Structures are given as C-alpha cells and as structure tokens.
Amino acid sequence: MSTPPPKSVTAALLIIGDEILSGRTEDANLSYLAIWLEKLGIKLAEVRVVPDVQTMIVGAVNALRADYDYVFTTGGIGPTHDDITVDAIAAAFGVEVEFNREALAVLEDHYEDGDFNDARRRMARAPVGAALVDNPVSKAPGFQIGNVFVLAGIPRVNRAMLESLKDRLVGGAPMLTRSVGAELAEGAIAYRLGEIQNAFTLVSIGSYPYYRAEAYGVTLVLRSVDREQIDAAFAEVLAMITDSGAAPNLDPSNLV
C-alpha cells in the first residue's frame, strides 16, 4: 500500500483598505506573512485585496474561509469611521458586534484618564463569540472567529499579533525549497521543464528569467512538502541544465 502524500495546510490573506488599492500605501505584510507561515508548515495559497466596502469584505471572507484552513485579514480595525472590518467580519459569520469586556479592560488600563474617548472605545468592539488576539505594541487587540484571524495593518503591530497567536495554528509538513540558476534562456528549456513538472505533480516548479552582464539566465525554484519528489525532480532539473550546455549555479547569493 502506497504512503499518502504529506498533509498540506493552507492559508489565505485578505488585505483590506482603499489606501492599498489607490497606491497611496504599499502593503508590507504579505511577504512577511508568507515566510512566517511557511516556517509553521502552512502554505499561503491566495491573496486578495478589497476596498473598505462591507459587501466585498463579507464576500471575500466567506469564500476564503471555506477554501482554506486559515484566513488572515489586515487593516480596518482602528478608531475611525472607515474602519469597518469588525462589522464586516461579524456580518460574514452572521453574528452581532459587541464591546468585548476583556478588550475594554485592556484599553481602559492602557490610556490615561480622559484619553479613552468614544473613538478609542471602538477598538474594543468584536463579533460575539470572538477570541481576542493580543497586541503587545499598541494594546488594541485583534480577534479570531472560526478560522479567521483579524489583524492590524501596521506592520510592527501585525507582526507582534502574529507571534501572540502562533500557538493557535497547527501546521502540516514543512515546505521544502530547492533553487538553481543557469545562463539559459527560458525558451531553451521550457519544453523539458514542462515534462518534469508533469512528472512530479507534488512539486511546484517556478521559472524566473533575468538579464544581466548582457546574458540571459533563469532561476528555477522547486517547492514541495514531499522530500522524495522534490529531490527527484531537482535531480532532473540539474540534468536538464547540464544537457542544455550550461553549468548549474547553486549559490543562493547569485540567484536572481
């Protein structure tokens, strides 16, 4: 009886905010989250960006939470009128919004007397039944409901929140990566590379061309949770490069 392939645990990121779509603010969380999750054995499989429109947030959240093990959202949980993520997430789950007692206590303790105004009180709102995500930086918490984690968009706060919820995530087999470069044009290896990909269905093979020193080159990146398949596929890739008359470059510092 054959051994089943290692379990893959997947996640999606939903970036919320008009400022991202307008180009005024550049997202700084995607790359960090992908790398952070990979270390836990979780693959970031999809990313969406939506404006501050409740119906669009609701639709995206419900689609993503049905398709992936975990969903992370960033943005829209601050004190201003356009921070509507809390209400949208509650609507997606069909529950009401409440002032979370634990969140209120944290924020009341954080602010000086007279500074905890109505705007800041908004940051204590959460869907009924949500579990808070600690924010050791600015104290206003995120929250978890179901498999959805709602986090701040500010990178420093976002990363601190991730660390505080790490124990709630269960990863699968760790993602393995193999990389190699060669001074070859993509067109020269495309057909055989496709054959290798078709032969190793548990391996994702990416081809990334570059041009430098007046020569074309390509970096090939293989990713898989299956060690046997990725090692076999990588051996085929190295043979393909050699057969094409090039020398494999295994130095990561020289891969573009």
Residue, then its C-alpha position, 0 to 999 in steps of 0.5 A: m500500500s502506497t504512503p499518502p502524500p504529506k498533509s498540506v495546510t493552507a492559508a489565505l490573506l485578505i488585505i483590506g483598505d482603499e489606501i492599498l488599492s489607490g497606491r497611496t500605501e504599499d502593503a508590507n505584510l504579505s511577504y512577511l506573512a508568507i515566510w512566517l507561515e511557511k516556517l509553521g508548515i502552512k502554505l499561503a495559497e491566495v491573496r486578495v485585496v478589497p476596498d473598505v466596502q462591507t459587501m466585498i469584505v463579507g464576500a471575500v471572507n466567506a469564500l476564503r474561509a471555506d477554501y482554506d484552513y486559515v484566513f488572515t485579514t489586515g487593516g480596518i480595525g482602528p478608531t475611525h469611521d472607515d474602519i469597518t472590518v469588525d462589522a464586516i467580519a461579524a456580518a460574514f459569520g452572521v453574528e452581532v458586534e459587541f464591546n468585548r469586556e476583556a478588550l475594554a479592560v485592556l484599553e481602559d488600563h492602557y490610556e490615561d484618564g480622559d484619553f479613552n474617548d468614544a473613538r478609542r472605545r471602538m477598538a474594543r468592539a468584536p463579533v460575539g463569540a470572538a477570541l481576542v488576539d493580543n497586541p503587545v505594541s499598541k494594546a488594541p487587540g485583534f480577534q479570531i472567529g472560526n478560522v479567521f484571524v483579524l489583524a492590524g495593518i501596521p506592520r510592527v503591530n501585525r507582526a507582534m499579533l502574529e507571534s501572540l497567536k502562533d500557538r493557535l495554528v497547527g501546521g502540516a509538513p514543512m515546505l521544502t525549497r530547492s533553487v538553481g540558476a543557469e545562463l539559459a534562456e527560458g525558451a531553451i528549456a521550457y519544453r523539458l521543464g514542462e515534462i518534469q513538472n508533469a512528472f512530479t505533480l507534488v512539486s511546484i516548479g517556478s521559472y524566473p528569467y533575468y538579464r544581466a552582464e548582457a546574458y540571459g539566465v533563469t532561476l528555477v525554484l522547486r517547492s514541495v512538502d514531499r522530500e522524495q519528489i522534490d529531490a527527484a525532480f531537482a535531480e532532473v532539473l540539474a540534468m536538464i541544465t547540464d544537457s542544455g550546455a550550461a553549468p548549474n549555479l547553486d549559490p543562493s547569493n547569485l540567484v536572481 
